[in-house]
Amino acid sequence: YTFRFNRRTSTHRGKLFYRLLQNAVRVGPTTFDQMKKNVRGTRLHKHYI
């Protein structure tokens, strides 16, 4: 999903908020464990240059 919306030149600025709410209802709730599993861990590789 690519979000492209120019809020400065838009004549209907409420549409941005409406689309965000619409997407939030469609996706549903997310648990902390679901968000945590998509985060990259710290790098343990050492670069010898």
C-alpha positions in Angstrom: 0.0 0.0 0.0 1.6 3.2 -1.1 0.1 6.3 0.5 0.2 9.3 -1.8 -1.8 12.3 -0.8 -0.8 16.0 -1.1 -2.5 17.6 1.9 -1.4 21.1 1.0 -3.0 21.3 -2.4 -6.0 19.1 -1.6 -9.4 20.7 -1.7 -10.8 18.0 0.6 -8.4 17.8 3.5 -10.8 15.6 5.5 -10.3 12.9 3.0 -6.8 12.1 4.4 -8.3 11.4 7.9 -11.2 9.4 6.4 -8.8 7.2 4.4 -6.6 6.6 7.4 -9.6 5.5 9.5 -10.9 3.4 6.6 -7.6 1.5 6.4 -7.4 1.1 10.2 -10.8 -0.5 10.3 -10.0 -2.8 7.4 -6.7 -4.1 8.8 -7.9 -4.8 12.3 -6.0 -4.9 15.6 -2.3 -5.8 15.9 -0.7 -7.3 18.9 2.7 -6.2 20.3 4.2 -9.6 19.4 3.1 -9.2 15.8 4.9 -5.8 15.6 8.0 -7.1 17.4 8.6 -10.0 15.0 9.1 -7.6 12.1 11.8 -5.5 13.8 15.4 -6.1 12.8 17.8 -7.1 15.6 21.1 -5.5 16.3 24.0 -6.4 13.9 26.6 -8.7 15.4 28.8 -8.7 12.3 32.2 -7.1 12.6 33.7 -5.6 9.5 37.5 -6.0 9.2 38.6 -3.4 6.7 
